[in-house]
Amino acid sequence: MDQETERRARACSICTQVKSDPAPVELHPWVWQTKPWRCIHVDFAGPLFNKTYLVFVDAFSRGKEDVSDFHNQDH
């Protein structure tokens, strides 16, 4: 799928015209949190050893709070 996406982007005339001219974006840093669980980052990790994990990171503690094993189920 990645190769197909790259091939299509290279073939797109508009993409090739604007690829070297990205729009300027003002950076906005995260607000420093004063309490735990006010702001969390959630993402999937894996597959790692044939498992996918749902990862929660609390922005206050900046540490991993929970990693839950996700089992893929065929329906």
Long-range contacts (C-beta under 8 A, 24 or more apart in sequence): 30-59, 33-59, 33-60, 34-60, 35-60, 36-60, 36-61, 40-65, 44-70, 46-70
